[in-house]
Amino acid sequence: MELYCAACGGALAGRPSPEARRPAKDPFAGKVIRGARLRKIVAVRPAGVVYRATHRQLRTGLRVEVFTTAFGEQNPAHMRRLFRRASLTGELRSRYVVSLLDLGRQSDCWYIITDFLPSGLRALLERGGRLPVNRALTLAEDMLQGLVAVHGAGAYHGTVTPEGVLLGHEGSARLDHLGTVQRLEELNRLVISAGGMVAGPALYLAPERRGDQQRADIRSDLYSLGATLYEMLSGRAPYTGASAGEVLGKHAAAPLPDLRQARPDVPGEICGFLEWLLAKDPDERPQEPQEALDELRHLAVELSRQKKISPVKGAVTRAQRVRSAVKWTGAWTVVAAALGVMAVIPAVLIYQQRRRKQAIQQEVEARAPRSVLILLEGAAPSPEDPLPPGRAGAIRTLAAYRLAFYPELEVTDPLWAAELTKAGKSPEQVRQATGSRYLLTAVHAPGFERRNWTLTFAGRKRMKPWWVRVRCSVEPDQPDGLSALESALEELLARAAGPLRLDPRRHGLPATGAGDAAWALMAEALRAEREGRLREALERAEQARQQSARAGPFALLAAFYRAADHAREQGEFPAVSGLATDVLPPKMAALGELLEALGAGERSEVERAFGERLAQFPRWARGYFLLGLWRLYAEERPAEALVALRHATDVDPGYMPASRACVELLVRLRPEEVEAFLGDYREKVADKESAFRLRRYAEELLAAQNGNGGE
């Protein structure tokens, strides 16, 4: 089975293409096609690359899908079908269908130009899992209205999937990917999205289209829409499997899983509607979208009147409307309404203009990474008030721990920032080099019989500089300064949460009770973990746990190091309990639940934990590292373990435990790919010493394997 990453488009089990990793070298970057300048790659597909573009004269956002001339020459029949199908929808002007603006061919490429919308149904499902019943029915109604427009033009969609449904600014669903024709090899591909979900056209394909796309018609679209609605309500596709072929076989023969087992609050009438859409025989489904749309609207009204779902339009009876109208009759009502409209119109116009400006500003801010850079200034040892490296590492680690309670923020590697600072870079230069959006600085200055700290959280809000500042002092009789710094950090982040619209989890958490020594040991543990020395990291975390009054984060990381080391040595995960995940940041709490599930050894519970928790830390390499170890040692599936471990290295190239595990598996499974992996690693990491150590480790493994083979 081939697995692909939906974020970068690269094959997870193989070597990612350099073009997918380095879009700046893409030959089409900055190219102008029919007045649209290509700005940024938003998706990489097996057939072509999708760009976000800006029209030079109109200054509007567009989406341009580009196919190279070489691809068109190698797949002429596919390109003819694709463009013929796309051209059928060119006359559509429906608010429920993404408009096709242009398509054609230039000397070096083929192109299809459509409207650009930044949000989609797949991203909505990854953020919130299953949707509320009313929200799912509203989106399904919009999609059916889109199919009605497509059917009225004498065409059919192809396959309605969450990836092919975009969301307008007002929240309505719009059908995209019109005219898409998958090649047979594309149907056999499953992808892993950024949130850890498995997706692909096979999850939504009608049974009659198995191996023969020419049999598709509007009833096939209704089947795929039913599969999409099932996923919106349950949080997963109706049929899953280890490969695309297995999924297609279930579509053809397996009974539909009972939706109410996964979602008891869904009314039985909606389950019956889904069974109608997902019938195996096309003749037993609705024969056209209007028939399904009328039935869905009727169901929504009836369920609303029975109070099984929230009220919808049309659920109020005629008698109720008459009684309501009588209450508001009279000349005084007309006069009051006219005066109110005259007073409200200017305010509404001003409000709408302000909202448009805010939406533009929020979109610009949303594109910037919400990462935080931690810097210590004035922290060099001095005779007046020495601050040894262990203390500096402890302060950075404490700040990173406090920031972890804000899920919207990602902490830039403190060690990387420290290296850039030592090289003479200014704070602003370091922030730009790391691509961080916010800057957290801790400025240390010795004072008269006390130590003074100034903490600043700075960034940009609505395109203007913004900052919050807190000062604290450490009295000479205090054994350490971390208790005062921890309180000051809590106050600083609480003041920054409101203006920046952050969502603090477990606000007001009591202090950890850890002193300088415990946090310094934790800093050493994290450094050892990053360099792949898990046993040394375990020793430091255990020492920190013994010195701390409240051992939550220290005990959790010690359990993680013990589980990873034990799995590599013994082939199984040790039992874990009592980690107090309710007082930990969200990512740490998710890691604790995974460790407990792995220690329990129940396969279904482990799969559920991974499925629910990987979405909480898609950019945290520890989750994918644990997934790879579980696949390798507990499930004995080395090929899939390599996929997860390679994904961990893509998420965090400098995370040595995952890189070493990748090398071990490549030496065992594909020794001819080791050199390519080492070359990619050297290009991605900033620390060339780490690349040298990994190469030496790989050479030792290869030499040992060749020696055993020779004997």
Beta strands, then each sheet from edge to edge (+ up, - down):
strand 1: 2-5
strand 2: 32-33
strand 3: 36-44
strand 4: 49-55
strand 5: 61-68
strand 6: 100-105
strand 7: 109-115
strand 8: 119-120
strand 9: 165-167
strand 10: 173-175
strand 11: 189-192
strand 12: 198-199
strand 13: 371-377
strand 14: 410-411
strand 15: 438-447
strand 16: 450-461
strand 17: 464-474
sheet 1: 1+ 11+ 12-
sheet 2: 2+ 3- 4+ 5- 7+ 6-
sheet 3: 8+ 9- 10+
sheet 4: 14+ 13+ 15+ 16- 17+
end
